[in-house]
Every structure is written in structure tokens, then in C-alpha cells.
Amino acid sequence: MNLSHILVGETFAVLLVFARLGTALTLLPAFGESHVPPRLRLWFGLFTSALVATALGERLPEPPIDAAAFAALIGTEVLVGLAIGSILRLTLAALHFAGSLVALQSGLAAAAFFDPSEATAGTVPGALLSTLFLVVLFASDGHHLLLERVFAGYAAVPPGLLPDPADLLDLASRVGSAALAVGSGIAAPVVLASFIANLALGVLARLVPALQVLFVALPLQLLLTLSAMALGLGGGIAAALGLLDRSSTWLLD
């Protein structure tokens, strides 16, 4: 085996791992945020791919001679990386869904602003939840767990093997329903507090028709909903971290 053959094999191994890992990093929570420079993200993925390719060793296939086979192999890994990143990204979607519900109940829905984590217009509660989630994720070394689960995925989905689309759809539906449940659970205390406040104000408006209820309702509703959100903030972030852990575990299964 000559040196050129070794260099071709090692380069192909790094490129094959980078096709999956680099694609996943563009969508993974904490790594795929819009405020993370794409060049830095790609360099990190390339250096990490070199380490992973060395660790995988014989589990990676030989470089194909046919150009069509090479393109199909790289394309398959890119699709697998997209599936991994998209499914794990649903955790942040759950937090933004909870933030939208909180904004609707607190009167902050009209106060939309540019959300850097989604690179689009978002709500204040959604930005708060997602930012706090990312801070806790980094502080608890959860980003290491994400990378470990992505690397462990090579045992569940070997390189060059495309998962069954039916299994991917089933996994996406499971994670999506779990994300919807977590988002609804985070916003549930706020919805309940807002309902009680609106009920009390409705009774007050009937008892005292001369009272300007709207002037009283807005600051009271905002105070109650934000207080309820603050009381359940720790439990909500813990639920989101649990959802991310379950989602990455389901990927390995």
C-alpha cells in the first residue's frame, strides 16, 4: 500500500464524516444558531470530523471508484445529518411555541422583535426561553452530550446506509408530539393564570360597569402571566433538556 493510497483513504474518511457531522452542526441546538459564524462552525466540524474518522477506523467504507457511487455515498450522509439536526432542533421549536402562547396570554404578542436564535421575528418570552435553554445547555455540558449522541449514531446508522423513511417519519412524529406537549406544559401555568385573571375581571366588569376594565386588565394580566412564567421557568427548562435527551436517545434506537 503506497502513500498516495493512504492519503486518498484518509481524506475520503474525513470527507465522509464531515458530510454527516458538518450538516448536523448547521441545525443542532447550540451549534446551529444564526449568531454562530458559519466559517467557525465549518472549521469546528472539519477538525472534529478528522478526530471521528480516526476513531471509526475500519467501520468506514473504502473510497468508491465510480463517481456516481461517491456522490450517492456523500449525499446519503448529508441526508442523515439533516435528519439528525432537524429532529433535535425541534426542542427549540417547543420553547418558541411556549413563548408564543405566553405572549398571546400576556399581551406581548404585538411586541415582536428580531430573534437572533431563529434569524426571524420572534416574541420576547420565546427569546427568553430559548436563550436561557442554551445557557443552561452549555453550563451543564449538554453540548458534549449532543456530540456524543451524534457520534454514537454511527453504530445505529452505519455510513452509506440510508434509514427507512417510515422510521424517520415515525421518529419525527414522536419527537414533534413530545415537543408540542413540552411547549404546552411550559405555557400551561401562564394560560391558567391568564384565564383566572380574565374571569375575575369579567365578573368585576359586570359588578362595576363604570370601571374601565381595560386599563386595569392589561398591567394586571402582564404581571400575573410573567409571575407564573417566572415560577415555572426552572421546571420548563428542565423539561426542555429532558426532551433533548429523549430525542437524542430515540435517534440511537
N, C-alpha and C positions, 0 to 999 in steps of 0.2 A: 504494500500500500504506500503510494508516494505522497509527498507533501501536498500537492495540489488536490488530490482526492480527499485528504483530511480537511483541508481548508474549505472545500466545497461542502462537505458533510456538516462541518460545524456552522458554517454560515447559513445553510439551509435550516438547521435545527433552531438557531436563534430567530430566523425569519418566521418559521412555523409557529413558534411560541409567541412571538411578537404579534402575529396576526390575531390570535385569540386574546392575549393579555392586553395589548395596546387598544384593541377595540373595546374590551370590557372597561378599561380605565376611563374611556371617554364618557361612560354613563354611570359608573359606580358612585354611590354616595361618598362624599368627602374628596374623592379624586376627580370626579367628572363635573365639578362645579364650574360655572362660567367664569368666575373670577380667578380660577387657576390657569396660568398661561398654558396654552396648548403645546408650545415648544417644550416647556418644562415637563408637562405630562408625558409627551412622547419620549423625551430623553429618559425619564424615570422608567417608562415601560420598556425601553430598549435595554437599559442596564439590567433591569430585573429579569428580562427575558434571557439574557446571557447566563445569569445565575440559574434560572429554572431549567434551561436547556442542558446545562451541565449536570444538574441533579437528575433529570429524567433519563438521560443516557440512552440505553438500548430500547426504551419504550417508545422512542420517536421513530417514525418510518424512515427508510432510505430515500435519498433525493430521487424523484422520478426523472426519467429521461425525456418523456413526452411532455411537451409544453402544455397540452390540454390537461393532462393529469396533474401537472404542477399547479395550474390555475384553479382546477377543481379542489385540490387539497387546501390551498390558501383560502379560497372562497368559503369552504366548509368551516374552517377555523374562524373566519371573520363572522360568519353567521352564528356560530356557537358563542363567540364573545358578545355579539349584540344581544343574544337571548339572555345571557348571564347578567349583563349590565342592565338591561331593560327590566328584568324581573326584580332585581334588587333595588332598582330605582323607585319601585312602587312604594317603598317605605316613606320616601319624601313626599310622594303624592298623597299618602294618607295624612301627613301633617298639614299639607296645604289644603286638603279637603276639610280638615278640622278647623283650620284657620278661617276658611270661607264661612263655615257655619257660625263660628264665633263672631265674625264681622257682621254677618246678617242679623244676629240677635242683639248685638251691641250698638248698632248704628254706625259702624266703622266701614261698612261695605263701600260707601262712596269715597272713602279716603284711600283710594288705590294709589300705589306708587311703584317705581321700578324695583323689582325684586332681583338682586344680583345672583341669587342661587338658581333662579329659573330663567333669567335673562328676558323677563317679560313683566307686565304689570301684575302686581300681587297685592294682598291685603297685609295690614300691619300684624294681626295675630299670626297669620301664616308665616311671615318672615321671622317673627319672634320664635315660633316653634321650631322651624327648620334650622335657624341659626343656633339655637340652644341645643338641638339634637346633634349638630355637627361638633359643637364644642365638647359635649359630653362624650361623643364617639371618639374624638381624639384624646381626651383626657383619660379615658378608660382603655386606651389602646385597642379600641374596636376596629380601627383601620387595619391593624395587624391580623385580626381575625378574618376580615374580609379577604385579604390577600391569601391567607392560609386556605380558606374555603375555595377560592378560585384555583389555587394550585392543586388542592385535593380533587378538584373536578376532573383532572386528567385521568384519575382512576375510574370515575363513573362514566366519562365520555372520552375515550382514547382519541388521540389526534387522527384526523381524517374520517372519523365516524360522525355522521350527522344524526342527532337524536330524532326519534319518531315525532312527527308534527303533532300527532294526537296527544302524546305525552307532554309536549311543550304547551299545548293549549290547555290541557288539564292542570298543569302546574301554574300557568298564568292565571287561570280562573280561581285556583285555590289561594294564590297569593293576593289576587285582586279582591276577593271576598274578605280575606283576613285584613287587608289594608282598609277596606270600607268599614269593617267592624271596629278596627282600632281608631280610625278617624272619628267615627260616630261616638265611640266611647270617650274619647278625649273631649269632644264638644258637648257631651251629654249633661254635665253639671251646669254649663252655661245655658243650654237650652232650657233646662228645668228652672234655673233661677230667673231667666227671662220670662218664662211662662207664668211663674208665680207673681212676678212684678207686674206684668201686663194684666193679670187677673185682678190684682189688688187695685191697680189704677183704674180699671174698668168699673169696679164696684165704687171706687171713690168718685168717679165722674158721674155715676148715677145718683149718688147720695148728695153730692155738691155740684150741681150743674154749672154754677157760676165760676167754679175753679178752672183755671187754664191748665188742663191736664198735660198738654203737650210740653209746656215749659217746665213742668215738674218731672215728666216722664223721661226725657232724654238724659239728663245728668244722673238720675236715679238708676235708669236701665244700664247706662255705661258703667256706673260704679259697681252695681251688682254683678254684671257679667264679667268684668275684669277681675273682681274679687274671687268669683267662682273659678275663673281660669287660673288665677294665681294659686289657689288652694289645690287644684288638681294638676299643676304643672309637673311636679316631680313624678307622679304616677303616669302621666301621659308620656313623658319622655322615656320612662322605663318600659311602658307598653310598646313604644316605637322601637326601642332597642331589642325587645323580645321578638317583635315582628321581623326585624332584620336577621336575627339569629335563626328563627324558624325558616325564613325564606332561604337562607344560605344552606341550611340543613336539608331542606326539601330538594334543593338543586343537586346535592350529593346523592340523594336517594333515587 
